Amino acid sequence: MLYQRARKNPKQFLAVTGLTISEFDYLLEHFDYQWNKLYKKKTRKGKVRLNKYKSSRGALPSTADKLFFLLFYYKNNLLQYTLALCFNLNQSQINKEIMSSEKILLSTLKKLDFLPVRDTKELYQLILKQKEKCLLLDGGERTVTRSIDYQTQKDFFSGKKNYIQSKIT
């Protein structure tokens, strides 16, 4: 399996998932709990499970494989067809794995309070709560919709016919 092979090389593991092995293990513990909590009672389609839950024997048999797959997908941003080739699945299986694992990962990150902050008010509240004042900011430029009002356009846009960026810093 790709997960087992990558785990043997810590630098490679970090490069393809964005996490160290110890960080991955910490996240896996909580991800596994959330996975079993949801899928022992319900199927992937959300229906009540009639039969006892058994882990799959496919290309992603364990929750560790599923988490590794999802982090690999997020970090490398590959096409689903490329992932299918890497993980020995077909494209529809890849899509199902992403859809089912994504909601578990989100609930896990939310429970651990690791979700990214998207609002400045939330960021301010988060900074106030922190004991250590160390902050990593990972941001990018975002496009801004152009206003129809002439005065607003004059205040916020340069007039160049380029990629529109806000003048506000």
C-alpha positions as CSV (number, residue, x, y, z in Angstrom):
1,M,0.0,0.0,0.0
2,L,1.1,3.6,-0.7
3,Y,0.5,4.6,3.0
4,Q,2.7,1.8,4.4
5,R,5.5,2.7,1.9
6,A,5.3,6.4,2.6
7,R,5.3,5.9,6.3
8,K,8.8,4.3,6.1
9,N,10.2,7.5,4.8
10,P,9.4,10.5,7.1
11,K,10.6,13.2,4.6
12,Q,8.5,11.7,1.8
13,F,5.5,11.3,4.2
14,L,5.7,15.0,5.1
15,A,6.1,16.0,1.4
16,V,2.9,14.1,0.3
17,T,0.6,14.8,3.3
18,G,1.9,18.0,4.8
19,L,2.0,16.3,8.2
20,T,4.8,14.6,10.2
21,I,4.1,11.0,11.2
22,S,3.5,11.9,14.8
23,E,1.0,14.6,13.7
24,F,-0.7,12.1,11.4
25,D,-0.9,9.6,14.2
26,Y,-2.6,12.2,16.5
27,L,-5.1,13.1,13.8
28,L,-5.6,9.4,12.9
29,E,-6.6,8.6,16.5
30,H,-9.5,11.1,16.3
31,F,-10.3,10.4,12.7
32,D,-10.7,6.7,13.4
33,Y,-13.0,7.5,16.3
34,Q,-15.2,9.7,14.2
35,W,-15.2,7.2,11.3
36,N,-16.3,4.3,13.5
37,K,-18.9,6.5,15.3
38,L,-20.6,7.4,12.1
39,Y,-20.2,4.3,9.9
40,K,-20.9,1.7,12.6
41,K,-24.5,3.0,12.6
42,K,-25.0,4.2,9.1
43,T,-23.9,3.3,5.6
44,R,-22.0,5.7,3.3
45,K,-25.3,6.7,1.8
46,G,-26.6,7.8,5.2
47,K,-29.1,4.9,5.6
48,V,-29.3,3.0,8.9
49,R,-27.0,0.0,8.8
50,L,-28.7,-3.3,9.0
51,N,-25.6,-5.5,9.0
52,K,-22.6,-5.3,11.3
53,Y,-19.9,-2.9,10.1
54,K,-16.8,-4.5,8.6
55,S,-13.9,-2.5,7.3
56,S,-13.5,-2.8,3.5
57,R,-10.8,-5.1,2.0
58,G,-10.4,-2.8,-1.0
59,A,-7.5,-0.5,-1.9
60,L,-8.2,1.7,1.2
61,P,-9.0,-1.0,3.8
62,S,-8.1,1.0,7.0
63,T,-9.0,4.4,8.3
64,A,-5.2,5.2,8.2
65,D,-5.3,4.5,4.5
66,K,-8.4,6.7,4.1
67,L,-6.9,9.6,6.0
68,F,-3.6,9.3,4.1
69,F,-5.5,9.2,0.8
70,L,-7.5,12.4,1.7
71,L,-4.4,14.3,2.9
72,F,-2.5,13.2,-0.2
73,Y,-5.4,14.5,-2.3
74,Y,-5.5,17.8,-0.5
75,K,-1.8,18.4,-0.5
76,N,-1.1,17.4,-4.2
77,N,-4.4,18.6,-5.8
78,L,-4.3,15.8,-8.4
79,L,-7.1,14.8,-10.8
80,Q,-9.3,12.0,-9.6
81,Y,-8.1,9.9,-12.6
82,T,-4.5,10.4,-11.5
83,L,-5.5,9.4,-7.9
84,A,-7.2,6.3,-9.3
85,L,-4.0,5.3,-10.9
86,C,-2.0,5.9,-7.8
87,F,-4.3,4.1,-5.4
88,N,-5.4,1.3,-7.7
89,L,-9.1,2.4,-7.8
90,N,-11.4,3.7,-10.5
91,Q,-12.5,7.3,-10.7
92,S,-16.0,6.7,-9.2
93,Q,-14.5,4.9,-6.2
94,I,-12.1,7.8,-5.7
95,N,-15.0,10.2,-5.7
96,K,-16.9,8.1,-3.1
97,E,-13.8,7.9,-0.9
98,I,-13.4,11.7,-1.1
99,M,-17.0,12.4,-0.3
100,S,-17.2,10.0,2.6
101,S,-13.8,10.8,4.1
102,E,-14.1,14.6,3.7
103,K,-17.1,15.0,6.1
104,I,-15.3,12.8,8.7
105,L,-12.1,14.8,8.5
106,L,-14.1,18.1,8.8
107,S,-15.9,16.9,11.9
108,T,-12.6,15.6,13.3
109,L,-10.8,19.0,12.7
110,K,-13.8,20.8,14.2
111,K,-13.8,18.6,17.3
112,L,-10.0,19.2,17.7
113,D,-10.6,23.0,17.1
114,F,-8.2,22.8,14.1
115,L,-10.5,24.3,11.4
116,P,-9.0,27.3,9.6
117,V,-10.3,30.7,10.5
118,R,-11.9,32.6,7.6
119,D,-13.1,35.7,9.3
120,T,-11.1,38.5,10.9
121,K,-13.4,38.6,14.0
122,E,-12.9,34.9,14.5
123,L,-9.2,35.3,14.1
124,Y,-9.1,38.1,16.7
125,Q,-11.1,35.9,19.2
126,L,-8.8,33.0,18.5
127,I,-5.7,35.1,19.1
128,L,-7.1,36.3,22.4
129,K,-7.7,32.7,23.6
130,Q,-4.2,31.6,22.8
131,K,-1.7,31.3,25.7
132,E,1.3,31.4,23.3
133,K,1.2,34.3,20.9
134,C,2.6,32.4,17.9
135,L,0.5,32.7,14.8
136,L,1.1,31.2,11.3
137,L,-0.8,33.0,8.6
138,D,-1.4,31.3,5.3
139,G,-3.2,33.6,3.0
140,G,-3.6,34.3,-0.6
141,E,-4.9,37.0,-2.8
142,R,-8.6,36.8,-3.5
143,T,-10.5,38.5,-6.3
144,V,-12.9,41.2,-5.4
145,T,-16.1,41.7,-7.3
146,R,-16.1,45.1,-9.0
147,S,-18.8,47.5,-7.8
148,I,-21.2,49.2,-10.3
149,D,-20.9,52.5,-8.4
150,Y,-18.4,54.8,-10.1
151,Q,-17.1,56.4,-6.8
152,T,-16.6,53.0,-5.2
153,Q,-14.7,51.9,-8.3
154,K,-12.5,55.0,-8.1
155,D,-11.8,54.4,-4.4
156,F,-10.8,50.7,-4.6
157,F,-9.6,50.0,-8.1
158,S,-6.7,51.4,-10.1
159,G,-8.4,51.4,-13.5
160,K,-5.9,49.0,-15.1
161,K,-7.5,46.2,-17.1
162,N,-5.6,43.5,-15.2
163,Y,-6.5,40.9,-12.6
164,I,-8.5,42.9,-10.0
165,Q,-7.0,43.1,-6.5
166,S,-8.2,45.2,-3.7
167,K,-6.2,48.3,-2.6
168,I,-7.2,47.7,1.0
169,T,-4.4,46.2,3.1
